[in-house]
Amino acid sequence: MWKVFGVEGTIPAFAEIWKQRMIEFSKRKKDRERFLKMIEASDVRYVLDAIREVHVFMVYLPTTYTREDLVFFKDFVVKVTKAAKVPTLEFDEVPQPTGVVITAQEDQNDYEWRRRNRTKLLESEERRLKSKDSEESQSF
């Protein structure tokens, strides 16, 4: 059975369990209010890196946070994780390799950008091909 910080759960629930356990473990920690404000505003996702066999918790903070805020959040997560005294993630009592990625950068949706700019790209490609054709026809 899978466990996140000692709480049984299924793979789709890993991110939410991790977030709730981080909030629980943060009790009696200095600067808890700042951490709670940041973690409540964040979007936490669980991802399995199957190539490296590492379980990753992705924490997406709003872009309003600064680099100093990210460093504070990272330090707080490391401190809380070490104090937990249970593995972050385990399967049948075997600790699994885990990582946490904290970012305030938004993902780029390349498909959406290409869809919005498709007409511009097609027009520029047509101009390029026409100029290439006219150069070839003039060389005869």
N, C-alpha and C positions, 0 to 999 in steps of 0.2 A: 504494500500500500504506500502511496505517495504521501509525504508529509512536508509542509512548509513551516519552518520554525516550530515543529512538533504538533502541528494541526493537520489532521488528515484532510485531503482534498483531491479534487480531480484537476486535470490539466487546465481546463478552461477557467477554473477558479484560482489558479496559482497567483495571479497578479493581485487580485483583491485580498486574498489571504495574506500575502506579503505586506501589502499596504496596511492592513488592519493590525498585523503583528508588530510592524514598525511603530505604529501609533501606541500600542500597548506597552512595548518595551521602552518607549521614550519617557515614561513616567519617571519622576524624580531626577530628570536630567536638566542641566542648566540650558537655557535658551530653548526650552521645549515649545514655547508659544510660537517662536519664529519658525521652528521646524514644522509644527502642526499647520501653520498658515501655508507653508510651501507645499507640504505633502497633500493637503486637501485641494490645492489648486492644480496639482499635477495629474497627469494621465500615466498610469502604470500599466505596462504590458509585459507578458511573458513570451519569450522567444527561445526556441531550442536551436542552437548552432549544431546541427547534426554532423558536420564535418569534423569539428574539434570536440564534439560531445560535451559541450558546455551549456548549461542552462543560464539564460540571461534575463534579468529583470530590467526592462527599459523604462526609465523615468523621464517623461517629457514635461518640463516645466514651461510656464508661459514665457514668452520672449521678453517680458518686462523685467525679468531677473537679470542681475549683473553677474559678472565672473566671480566676484566676491561671494555672492549668494550661492553660486554653484559650488564653490570651494567649501563654504560653511555646510551646505547640504551633504556633500561627500564626506566630510569629516564626521558629521553627526551620524550618518548611516554606518560608517566604519565603526564608530564608537558603540553604537547600539547593537550592531551585529556581533561584535566581540563580546559584549556583555551578555548576550542571549544565552550562551553556554549550550546551545543546541545547534545542529547543522541547519543551514539555511534551507536546504532541500535534501530529502533523503528518500530512498526507495527500498522497502523491505529492510530497514535499519542500516542501509549502506549510504553514507553521505555522498552526494553527487557534486561534481565541480560546478560552481556557480559564479556569476559575475553580475555586477550592476553597472549599467550605463546611464549616466545622468546628462541630459542635454536640454538646452533651451532653444535649440535650432529646430525649425519646423522642417518636416520632410518635404522634399520637392516632388510634385506629381508631374513627372515628365510627360505622361500620356495627356494630361489635361493641357499642358503648355503646347504640345504639338497639335492637339485638336484645335485650340484657339488660334494658333498661328499657321495652320495648314494652308490657307489661301495665300498668305504672304510667301510661304516657302515654295508653293507651286508656281506662283507668278515669277519669283526670282529664278527658279529652275528653267522655266520657259524662256525667259529673257536670255539666260546663259546659253541655252541650246540654240536659240535663234541667232545669236551673235556668232556662235561656233559654226552654224550652217552657212551664214553669209560669208564668213572668212574662207571656208572651204570652196564655195562657189566662185569667189573672186580669184582664187589662185589658178584657175584654168586658163 
